[in-house]
Amino acid sequence: MKKILFSAYSLDVGGIETALLTLLKYLVKDYDITLVLEKKQGVFLEDLPKDIKVITFTPSSIKFSPIRKVVNFFKQLSFKLKYKNKFDFSADFATYSMPASFVARTASKNNAIWIHNNYMNFYDNDIQQYRKFFKSLKIQEFKKIVFVSNLDKKVFIAQFPELTKLTTVCNNLIDYEKIYKLANEKIPDEDLEKIFGEDYPNIKLNKLAKKETEKQSKKETKVPIFINVGRHDEKQKQISRILDATEKLNKNGFKFKVLLVGKGTNTKDYEQLIKERKLDNIIMLGAKKNPYPYFKISDCFLLSSQFEGYPVVFVESEILGLPIITTDVSDSKKDIDGKFGQVVENSAKGVYRGMKNFLEKGIKTDKFDPEKFNEEIIEKVKKIMCQ
């Protein structure tokens, strides 16, 4: 059995972590896997297959620079002595983690790095900072550079044309059977009360059959429900656009609700804005290990981001048959527009127009084939792992 290694930051709730966990669950059937984490933490740790060995490689955080550098030198030396080129394949799955890059480059000559985002946006289109970031990862030392979207690959090649032959595109694998199963789990009564309030005649709907619950919820609320699931990071996710659009639509007399599932550095800011503007139809539910039951009681997924890699929530929404309204990010024009939803202008105005269009006309979508989607990805992953 071939030995492979993946490195990442942690297994906290997030799109990258979800994709990594799904991939590892598939690969563990055929490979001896070691997972190296910078921080051995996160709710997904308990979901990791027991056959996967988990170790940590955590750099020193000593404030005094000379001592920190010495400690880290010996940490790296120790890792090299134990694991250098001991694996048939290794991959850095957390682009932003310098330790994860070191681990993957050290563990095997046959290595790869996954790029999950358009980092030009993180650096406000500063080309020098973009190049500096990837050079700090020693990107040229990887045998393969894997992008989750064609747009991210195109942006990278424009700055590193000499590395073009190393690049490839591969979407993230999706555990659709698990999503179907999790989507049927019960929503806590306190959340049902937050969402439906007085409009909901029987808040203890968990006692009812699942199908009846869904029919009853939509029948009784009589208003469409939008849902956004993601980290509350205003620079990237721009959830303030949803707040602005909601305020404007409320003034225009539209009736609807918005569920915000997630948390982050800007959660309190959003809570304050919702309170100040009296946006009572926006319900903040916090982070959820299992967000899929909330997808099922919603009518439309709403993504307001300024930039993305390839959002896992696109595929999750497609699997659950939820129409998507998204700003023009990643490969959304190619994969979403006219097939599984609507792509709008990357602005607050675009989000408003998308929500308004859905409330007035709705959105028809194609049927998604998750099995075919996964088969294509699996073949690509196998090619990436080959020498």
C-alpha positions in Angstrom: 0.0 0.0 0.0 1.4 3.4 -1.0 2.2 5.9 1.7 0.8 9.4 1.2 0.9 12.5 3.4 -1.4 15.6 3.5 -0.5 18.7 5.5 -3.0 21.4 6.7 -3.5 24.0 9.4 -6.4 22.4 11.4 -9.7 20.6 11.0 -12.0 23.4 12.1 -15.2 24.1 10.3 -14.5 25.5 6.8 -14.7 24.8 3.1 -11.0 23.7 2.8 -11.3 21.5 5.8 -14.6 19.9 4.5 -12.9 19.2 1.2 -9.9 17.7 2.8 -11.9 15.4 5.1 -14.0 14.2 2.1 -10.9 13.5 0.1 -9.1 11.6 2.9 -12.2 9.5 3.5 -12.1 8.4 -0.1 -8.3 7.8 -0.3 -8.0 5.9 3.0 -9.5 2.8 1.4 -6.5 2.4 -0.9 -3.6 4.3 0.8 -1.7 4.5 4.0 -2.3 8.1 5.0 -0.6 10.5 7.4 -2.1 13.9 8.2 0.2 16.6 9.5 -1.6 19.5 11.2 -0.1 22.8 12.4 -2.8 22.8 15.1 -4.4 19.5 16.2 -7.8 21.0 16.7 -11.2 21.3 15.1 -14.6 19.6 15.2 -13.8 17.5 12.2 -11.1 15.6 14.0 -13.7 13.2 15.4 -14.9 12.5 11.9 -11.5 11.5 10.6 -11.1 7.8 9.8 -9.3 6.0 12.5 -6.8 4.4 10.1 -5.3 7.9 9.3 -2.3 8.8 11.4 -2.3 12.3 12.7 0.8 14.2 13.8 1.6 17.8 14.4 4.3 20.2 13.1 3.9 23.5 15.0 6.5 26.2 14.7 7.6 28.0 17.8 5.8 31.3 18.7 8.6 32.6 20.9 8.5 36.4 20.5 12.3 36.9 20.7 13.2 36.3 17.0 16.8 34.9 17.4 15.6 32.2 19.8 12.5 31.5 17.7 14.6 30.9 14.6 17.0 28.5 16.4 14.1 26.5 17.8 12.4 26.3 14.4 15.6 25.3 12.8 15.9 22.3 15.0 12.1 21.5 14.6 12.6 21.4 10.9 15.8 19.3 11.2 14.0 16.8 13.4 11.2 16.5 10.9 13.6 16.0 8.0 15.5 13.3 9.8 12.4 11.4 10.5 10.2 11.9 7.3 12.3 13.3 4.4 11.2 11.5 1.2 9.6 8.7 3.2 6.3 9.0 1.3 5.2 8.1 -2.2 3.2 11.3 -2.5 2.7 14.4 -0.3 0.4 17.5 -0.6 0.0 20.8 1.1 -3.8 21.3 1.3 -3.7 24.6 3.2 -2.2 27.1 0.9 -1.7 29.8 3.4 0.2 27.7 5.9 4.0 28.0 5.6 4.6 25.0 7.9 2.2 22.9 5.7 4.3 23.9 2.7 7.5 22.8 4.4 6.0 19.5 5.4 4.7 18.6 2.0 7.9 19.6 0.2 10.0 17.6 2.7 7.9 14.4 2.8 8.2 13.4 -0.8 9.8 14.4 -4.1 6.4 13.6 -5.7 4.5 16.5 -4.1 1.7 19.0 -4.8 0.1 22.1 -3.4 -3.6 22.9 -3.5 -4.5 26.6 -4.2 -8.0 27.3 -2.9 -8.4 30.9 -3.6 -7.5 33.9 -5.8 -4.8 35.4 -3.6 -4.5 38.4 -5.8 -7.7 39.6 -4.0 -6.2 39.0 -0.6 -3.4 41.5 -1.5 -5.7 44.0 -3.2 -4.2 43.4 -6.6 -0.7 44.2 -5.4 1.4 42.0 -7.8 4.6 42.3 -5.7 2.8 41.1 -2.5 1.2 38.3 -4.5 4.5 37.1 -5.9 6.2 37.4 -2.5 3.5 35.2 -0.9 4.0 32.4 -3.4 7.8 32.7 -3.3 7.7 32.4 0.5 5.8 29.1 0.0 8.7 28.0 -2.3 6.1 27.3 -4.9 8.7 26.4 -7.6 9.8 23.4 -5.5 6.4 21.7 -5.9 6.1 19.1 -8.7 2.4 20.0 -9.2 0.3 23.1 -8.4 -3.4 22.3 -8.2 -6.1 25.0 -8.5 -9.7 24.5 -7.6 -10.8 27.0 -10.3 -9.7 28.0 -13.8 -9.7 31.7 -12.8 -7.2 31.2 -10.0 -4.9 29.2 -12.3 -5.2 32.0 -15.0 -4.3 34.7 -12.4 -1.3 32.7 -11.2 0.1 31.9 -14.6 0.0 35.6 -15.5 2.5 36.2 -12.7 4.5 32.9 -12.9 4.4 31.9 -16.6 7.5 29.8 -16.1 5.5 27.4 -13.9 2.7 26.9 -16.3 3.5 23.3 -17.0 3.2 22.5 -13.3 -0.4 23.7 -13.0 -3.6 21.9 -13.2 -7.3 22.4 -12.2 -9.2 20.0 -10.0 -12.4 20.7 -8.1 -12.9 19.4 -4.6 -14.5 16.0 -4.0 -17.9 16.1 -2.4 -19.4 13.5 -0.1 -23.0 13.7 -1.5 -24.3 10.6 0.3 -23.3 12.1 3.7 -24.9 15.5 2.7 -28.2 13.7 1.8 -28.1 12.0 5.2 -27.1 15.0 7.3 -29.8 17.2 5.5 -32.4 15.0 7.2 -31.2 15.6 10.7 -33.4 17.6 13.1 -33.0 21.3 13.5 -32.9 22.3 17.2 -36.2 23.8 18.5 -34.5 27.0 19.6 -33.3 27.6 16.0 -36.8 26.8 14.6 -38.1 29.4 17.0 -35.6 32.0 15.8 -36.4 31.3 12.2 -40.2 31.0 12.2 -41.2 32.8 15.4 -44.9 33.6 15.6 -45.4 32.5 12.0 -44.8 29.0 13.0 -47.9 27.4 14.6 -46.1 24.3 16.1 -42.4 25.0 17.0 -41.8 21.5 18.1 -41.9 20.2 14.5 -39.2 17.7 15.1 -42.0 15.4 16.3 -43.5 15.4 12.9 -42.4 13.3 9.9 -39.6 15.0 8.0 -41.5 15.6 4.7 -44.5 17.0 6.6 -42.1 19.3 8.5 -40.7 20.7 5.2 -44.1 21.2 3.6 -45.6 22.7 6.8 -42.6 25.1 7.2 -42.9 26.6 3.8 -46.7 26.6 3.8 -46.9 28.4 7.1 -44.2 31.0 6.7 -45.5 32.1 3.3 -42.2 33.9 2.6 -39.1 32.7 0.7 -36.0 32.0 2.7 -32.5 32.9 1.5 -29.5 31.2 3.2 -25.8 32.2 3.4 -23.3 29.8 4.9 -19.7 30.9 5.5 -17.1 32.6 7.5 -17.9 36.2 8.7 -15.0 37.9 7.1 -16.1 41.2 5.5 -13.1 41.7 3.3 -13.8 38.5 1.4 -17.4 37.5 2.1 -19.0 41.0 2.0 -22.1 39.9 4.0 -22.8 43.6 4.5 -24.1 43.5 0.9 -26.8 41.1 2.0 -27.7 43.5 4.9 -27.9 46.5 2.5 -30.0 44.5 0.0 -32.4 43.3 2.7 -32.9 46.8 4.0 -33.7 48.1 0.5 -36.0 45.2 -0.3 -37.8 45.6 3.1 -38.5 49.3 2.2 -39.9 48.2 -1.1 -42.4 45.9 0.6 -40.9 42.5 -0.2 -41.5 39.7 2.4 -38.7 37.2 2.9 -36.1 35.9 5.4 -32.4 35.5 5.4 -30.5 32.9 7.4 -26.8 33.6 8.2 -25.0 30.5 9.2 -21.5 31.0 10.4 -19.3 33.2 12.5 -16.0 35.1 12.3 -14.2 38.3 13.0 -17.1 40.5 11.8 -20.0 38.6 13.4 -20.5 41.3 16.1 -20.4 44.0 13.5 -23.2 42.3 11.6 -25.2 41.8 14.7 -24.9 45.5 15.6 -25.9 46.6 12.0 -28.9 44.2 12.0 -30.1 45.7 15.4 -29.5 49.3 14.3 -31.3 48.9 11.0 -34.1 46.8 12.6 -33.6 44.0 10.0 -35.7 41.5 11.9 -36.0 39.2 8.9 -32.3 38.4 9.1 -31.6 35.5 11.5 -28.1 34.9 12.7 -27.7 31.2 13.7 -24.0 31.0 14.4 -21.6 28.3 13.1 -23.1 24.8 12.5 -21.1 21.6 12.1 -24.1 20.4 10.1 -25.7 23.3 8.1 -27.5 21.0 5.6 -30.9 20.9 7.4 -31.0 24.7 7.1 -30.4 24.3 3.3 -33.5 22.1 3.2 -35.8 24.6 4.7 -34.5 27.4 2.5 -35.5 28.4 -1.0 -32.3 30.0 -2.4 -28.6 30.0 -1.5 -27.0 33.5 -1.5 -23.3 34.1 -2.0 -22.2 37.8 -1.7 -18.4 37.4 -1.8 -15.9 39.8 -3.3 -13.7 36.8 -4.2 -13.6 33.0 -3.8 -11.5 30.0 -4.8 -14.2 27.5 -5.8 -17.0 27.6 -3.2 -17.8 24.2 -1.8 -21.3 25.6 -1.1 -21.9 25.8 -4.8 -21.8 22.0 -5.1 -23.6 21.5 -1.7 -26.5 23.6 -2.9 -26.6 21.8 -6.3 -26.8 18.4 -4.5 -29.7 19.6 -2.4 -31.5 21.2 -5.3 -31.2 24.8 -4.0 -31.0 27.6 -6.6 -28.0 29.8 -6.3 -27.6 33.5 -6.5 -23.9 34.4 -6.5 -21.7 37.4 -7.3 -19.3 37.0 -10.2 -16.5 35.0 -8.5 -14.4 32.0 -9.4 -15.9 29.9 -12.2 -19.4 30.9 -11.5 -20.2 32.2 -15.0 -19.1 28.9 -16.5 -20.6 26.5 -13.8 -23.6 28.3 -12.3 -25.2 30.9 -14.6 -28.2 29.6 -16.4 -27.7 26.0 -15.1 -27.9 26.1 -11.3 -28.7 29.7 -10.6 -27.9 33.3 -11.4 -24.6 35.2 -11.4 -24.9 38.9 -10.6 -22.6 41.9 -10.6 -19.9 41.7 -8.0 -21.4 44.6 -5.9 -24.1 45.4 -3.3 -26.3 46.4 -6.2 -25.8 43.1 -7.9 -26.8 41.2 -4.7 -29.9 43.4 -4.4 -30.9 42.8 -8.0 -30.4 39.0 -7.7 -32.6 38.8 -4.6 -35.2 41.0 -6.1 -35.3 38.9 -9.3 -35.7 35.7 -7.3 -38.5 37.1 -5.2 -40.3 38.3 -8.3 -39.7 35.5 -10.8 -37.9 32.6 -9.1 -35.0 30.6 -10.7 -35.3 27.3 -12.6 -32.3 25.0 -12.3 -30.9 21.9 -14.0 -30.6 18.5 -12.2 -27.1 17.9 -10.8 -25.4 14.5 -11.1 -23.0 14.3 -8.0 -21.8 10.8 -8.9 -20.5 11.9 -12.3 -19.0 15.0 -10.7 -17.0 12.9 -8.2 -15.9 10.3 -10.8 -14.3 13.1 -12.9 -12.5 14.5 -9.8 -11.2 11.1 -8.6 -9.6 10.5 -12.0 -7.8 13.9 -11.8 -6.6 13.3 -8.2 -5.2 9.9 -9.2 -3.3 11.5 -12.1 -1.9 14.2 -9.7 -0.7 11.6 -7.3 1.1 9.6 -10.0 4.9 10.0 -10.4 
